[in-house]
């Protein structure tokens, strides 16, 4: 399957009541698109990284009552999982698509990564374009533009607060015409990940203890 874009029906999934019904719609409408996107992106990111990258699609397996408010794909250098590794995400809330380079709280060495970023603060800020956004919690919709955050404070919080996270990338509103053009969307995602790849490489200066 080639990726032809997202539609209003994809975002309407999050209006469906009930865990089982919403999960069925996610499986039918969104996951095939994630698999198509993921195949393209894993090839691209494997080339950039110089090693194999692996696709993971959110299963929401721990949910037993509440239906998910968002869903996503993640690409990481580990075949078994992604949460304990720096990873790339593409996903949907009901009102936007997010495109992230993600460092979430499960990282076993996030303190050391934060210190590396702070040590190279000028490079970090120079790498991220002004129109990108930053999130401190992958569970929330909210993000802040680069113009509205203090990067030093953000990274210090990421370093010092156990549950603090650092996600950087782009948000695209659900009604943006770009989302209906699969090729244009993929070009934007690839450009975003290429732009942020130096930060991914920088984070790997601190080797994870995981194998």
N, C-alpha and C positions, 0 to 999 in steps of 0.2 A: 504493500500500500504506500502510495506517495502522499505527502502531506499537502492538503489543498487549502488549509486555513481553518480558523475557528469560526463558529457561527453563534447566533443568539441562543440556539438550542443547547449548545455546550454550557453556556453560563446559566441557563434556566435549570440545569440539573440541581443547582443549589437551592432552588425554590421547592423541590420535591420533599414532601414530608415523609419522615420515617427512615430509619437506617437502612433497612433491606431494600426499599424502593429506590432510595438515592444511590446506594451502592450498585444496584443493577443498572441504573442509568449511566453511572460513571464507567462501568465495565463496557457497556454497549457503545456509548457515544465518545468518551474521552480517551480511554486507554488505547484503542487502536491508533489514534492520532499521536499519543505519546510514544507508542512503539515506532511509528514512522519517523517522528522527530528524533527519537533517541538513536535510531540506527544511523542517521546522518551525522548527529552530533558526536557519537562515540568515535566514529571514524576520524572526524575533524580533530577532536581533542586528543585522540591517541597519537595522531601525527604531531600535534603541538607538543605533547608531553614526552614523546619519544619512548612511550611504554603503553601497554594496553590499558584502556579505560573501559569501565563496565556500566551498563545501564541498569538502574533500579527504578521500579515504578511503585509508588506508594500503595500499600495494601490495606492500610487502616485496620489491620488485623486486631488491634487491641480494643477497638470500639465494640461495645455490646448494646448501647442504648442510643447515644447521641450521634446523629449523622454528621459526617465531616463537612466543615465549612470551606475547605479548599482541598485540592488534590494536585499532585506534582510528579514529575520524573526527576531523578537525580543521577548524575554521572560522577563516578569516583574511580580511583585507581585500585580499589579493593573489590574483589568479586563477591565477597560474602556480605558486605554492607557498606553503607556510606556515612552514617551519622557520626562515626568516630574518626572521620577523615574530612579534610577540605573537599568540597564537592561543588558541582555546578547544578543548578536547578532551573527548570521551566515548569510553571504551574499556574493554576487558576483559582481565584476567588470569584464571587458572583459578579464583581464589578471591574476586575482587571486581570491581566496576565502579569506574572512576575518572572523576571529573568535574573537569577542571582548567582554570584559566587558566594558560597555559604560556609561560614565557620560557626557551628552551633555548639550548644553547651556540653554535648556529649564528648567533644574532643578531649582526649586524655592529657594533651599537652597544650591546651589553649593559652595557658599563662605564658609559656615560652614563645608561642606564636605572637601573642600580643606584644611581648617585649621586643621581638624582632621587628614588628611593624613600627613600634615607637622609636626604636633605634634608627629606623629608616623613614621617619615621618615625612620628610620633604619628598622623598621618592613616592611614598604612598599617595600623598595629596596630589602630586604631579601626574600620577598614573590615572587617577579617577576623573573623568570629565565632569564639568560643572552641572550638566543636566542629568547626571545619574542620581540615584537615591540610595539611602542607607536605612536598614532596619536593625533594631536591637533585639527583636523577638520574632522568630519565624511563625509563631502561632497567631500573630496579629496582622491585620491589614495595614496598619499605619506605617508610613515611612517618612523620612525627612530628606529634603534635597541637600546636595552638597553645600549649597550656599547657606543653609540654615543650621548646620551642625559645626561643632568644634571637634575636629578629628582627634586631637590629642585627648580630650575628655572622653570621647567615645571609646577610644582604644584603651584608655586607663580603666574604664568601667568594664570593658571586655576582659581585661587582665585581672581585675580585683573581685568582681562579682561572679559567684559560682554559676549562676543561671544566665549570665549575660552572654549575648551573641553578637555577631558581626556579619551582616549580609549586605552586599553591595551590588548594584546593578541597575535594572530599569523596570519601570511599571508602564504598562500600556492599557489604557482604558478599554473596557469591553466594547464600546461603540466606535473605536478607532478603525477606520476602513482598512488599515494595514493588516489587521488580523485576518481578514478574509482573503488575503493574497498569500498563499503558502510560500512562494518563492521569496517574496519581499520580507515576510516574517522570518524565515530561516536566515536570510542574509543579515537581518538585524541581530538575531541571536548570535550568529557566528561572529559578527563584528564586536558584539558586547563581550563575548568570552575571550576573543583575541586581545581586546583592550585590557581586560582584567587578568590575563594569564600571568603577567609579571608578578602580581600579588600572590597568585597560586604558587608559583615557583619560589617566591620569597618565603612563603609559609612552610615549605618543605625543607628549609634550612634547619628546621627543628624536626628531626626524624621521630616519627611515631614509634612507640614501643610495640605497637600491634604488628602482627604478621599475617 
